[in-house]
Amino acid sequence: MINKNLKKSAQDIQDEIFRKMSVDEKMRLTFSLNGLVKQIAEDSVKEQYPQADKEFIKEKLRERMRQ
């Protein structure tokens, strides 16, 4: 039988990792994830509108941010 105290959820493990991180590490991770989300959103617009120019893509991204 597995000791229930030894079983950790993924959230428990993630929380533990974040508690050990410095503020600088957390900020770098935040900026990295923010960039990743932006790239995914931009790629989605480009896929939806393959002929779109940069200004159109920027406008669509702004619209998505307002939602």
C-alpha positions in Angstrom: 0.0 0.0 0.0 1.3 3.5 -0.9 1.6 5.9 1.9 -0.8 8.8 1.1 1.7 11.3 2.4 4.2 10.3 -0.3 1.7 10.8 -3.1 2.0 14.4 -4.5 -0.2 15.9 -7.1 1.3 17.6 -10.1 0.1 20.9 -8.6 1.9 20.1 -5.3 5.1 19.5 -7.2 4.7 22.6 -9.3 4.0 24.7 -6.2 7.1 23.3 -4.5 9.3 24.2 -7.6 7.9 27.7 -7.7 8.5 28.3 -4.0 12.2 27.4 -4.5 12.5 29.8 -7.5 14.0 33.3 -7.0 11.9 36.3 -8.0 14.3 36.7 -11.0 13.6 33.2 -12.2 9.9 33.6 -11.8 10.0 36.9 -13.9 12.1 35.2 -16.6 9.6 32.3 -16.7 6.7 34.8 -16.9 8.2 36.7 -19.8 9.0 33.5 -21.6 5.5 32.1 -21.2 4.1 35.5 -22.3 6.2 35.4 -25.4 5.1 31.8 -26.1 1.4 32.8 -25.8 1.9 35.7 -28.1 3.6 33.5 -30.7 0.8 30.9 -30.5 -1.9 33.6 -31.0 0.0 35.2 -33.9 0.5 31.8 -35.6 -3.3 31.2 -35.1 -4.1 34.5 -36.9 -1.7 33.7 -39.7 -3.2 30.3 -40.1 -6.7 31.7 -40.2 -5.7 34.5 -42.6 -2.7 33.3 -44.6 -2.6 36.4 -46.9 -2.7 38.9 -44.0 -0.2 41.6 -43.7 1.6 42.6 -40.4 -0.9 45.4 -39.6 -3.9 43.1 -40.1 -2.3 40.5 -37.8 -1.6 43.2 -35.1 -5.2 44.4 -35.2 -6.5 40.8 -34.9 -4.2 40.3 -31.9 -5.4 43.5 -30.3 -9.0 42.4 -30.8 -8.3 39.0 -29.1 -6.7 40.8 -26.2 -9.8 42.9 -25.6 -12.1 39.9 -25.4 
